């Protein structure tokens, strides 16, 4: 059979459900083979959108999201989304068409060395040079993408290779079971925790990937050890339902004190990825005793030298560790002004009529309108700081925040992928006006693919996060203003619904209506980012200076 057909059969063998991408001349044979496949090809309007869709699909499902482009500019457009997936440990396989091998040895139209380009941002990047190697290449790409820690892989596929004939067949997939840590290490960790006066758990996205939430909650409840989660681990432990849940950490100012790290003597890091919240921010004196519980050994960093590493199945190791601690902790709990401040602040703003709307009120209404299993995909910008801190999650993977690479423009394409992966859940893209415009063209993709999502735009007509930081550092801003189109008219030009919020009491009913609509709805909501300084104050432990 033709090598292109074999390649598609290998993708089917890996359980691929969707491929996000754009057809091109150099992937013509692949596109033709997909017509006879059960795989759904989602034609996007930009390759960056395709990569972000594969990124979020991989993070939500644990199965590699797949994106496809042609050579040259098509492939380079994938880079941001691929890098985002790799740094956020989301499984992704990127595939790019390439010129024929007969012209790759010389200067040639649209030809660049894609393998060298993708190597720094993937776990594995290779070019197919013979049709007989396709089964091995595809199997390895998926195996590495989905292994702990997951990430991105890249396959460069020359057009003349896909035209060749081959007798090869897909390789069988294999299962992997993570083991339990060494018993002596478990005993040593148990002793360290038992002797600690103020132990603290820092849980990261690895615990979400490992589906270790139940084991974590059992451990926390049995031993009364407070938990701080990273932005990417929101929902791993219900904030309001569990008194040991102290909130999200990951902003530079205030988390050291308010997150309990200053007083903690032992920090138990569960599924913690260093890109989520760098250790020099929560261990600046390098004095914490650290227990590392993960599927892989820790990264080497001056501020992150674990005394004990429990490597293997995160949930099983937590459970085994909990059984070895002789009695529940009876220490005086660390004081957590962060938790109390967040609860007080959200309650204070729940009935606010301020205009433009306060970020706290927008979040309150969004949380009120959404069911606990619905999914919010948060873009990057000033609104991300508020969502990461204030948006309450009762379940993991219900608020997706990019915090490793932090690629702007992820929300709209990410929401489409989330809706395709989980059609029975409502999905909201929470984005700033700047991030929205970076991939707003994918509204058409959502409508065409019957992926009714809600796009909530926090509108301030500027790069608000940068303006905030410029003002704090220099007392003035530089080149951050822009003019937006009429977002309501813009949405309707695609055939979507458009709503402009004109008073604070309009947002909640608009959200409820949009979440029940069978179409894409764009909600334009003006926001008052002067409240950013209040957020900084809350995190900086200067509550006494804030007026009630």
PyMOL commands that set and color helices and strands:
alter all, ss='L'
color gray80, all
select helices_A, chain A and resi 3-13+25-34+47-61+73-76+79-87+101-103+114-119+131-146+159-163+183-194+205-209+213-223+231-233+255-258+274-276+279-282+314-324+337-349+359-369+382-390+410-421+433-438+440-448+464-474+487-494+504-515+529-539+543-545
alter helices_A, ss='H'
color red, helices_A
select strands_A, chain A and resi 18-21+40-43+65-69+92-98+124-128+152-158+199-203+227-230+245-249+266-270+289-294+308-311+357-358+375-378+399-401+427-432+454-459+497-501+521-528
alter strands_A, ss='S'
color yellow, strands_A
deselect
rebuild
show_as cartoon
